[in-house]
Amino acid sequence: MSMIYFKLSPQKTNTGIFILITLAVLASFVNAQDLPKPDLIARVSQYQGMPAIELEVRLGEGWHMTSHQPKDEFAFGAEVELANSSDPKALKIRQSIWPEPTVKFIESIGIESSFYEGTFVVILVLNGLVDLNNIRGQEVILHYQSCTQSLCLSPDNISTLVVEKGLLD
């Protein structure tokens, strides 16, 4: 079972506790497979002459993902990693280039939030001289938190394999 939680401001504690209990009860009826997950497509690419991976992220209607560097101190910032990154011979990410997030004040939780919506691309610039053909099949893992205007799901992750040439080539 995935846990759903609601962020509370000090002024809304009593109402927030009621909402939290209500959401917890509702969450117990939600099957984990029914929760929205982003669609991912990872492509071999180049960025300013460096080998790279383009990670296209597509979010479902009505959902957004907490940004890479969230404004809210309690939010879980999105991160990307390559599988087997602890292996010295594995590919390494030199730099992650994230799009500018949407910044909006969310009245229901009383905070300014930064997030991504719809479809966006994260560029993963790789370290060193890498044969672009060796990038295909690399597993890319996205760590994220999905939210609506009134609730956020527990942080989760999803992965995909790099499959084809990218859009930036």
Secondary structure, DSSP 8 states (H G I E B T S, - for coil): ---EE----GGGHHHHHHHHHHHHHHHTTS-GGGS---EEEEEEEEETTEEEEEEEEE--TT-EEE-SS-SSTTS---EEEETTTTSTTS--EEEEE----EEEEETTTTEEEEEEESEEEEEEEESS---GGGTTT-EEEEEE-EE-SS-EE--EEEEEEEEEE-S--
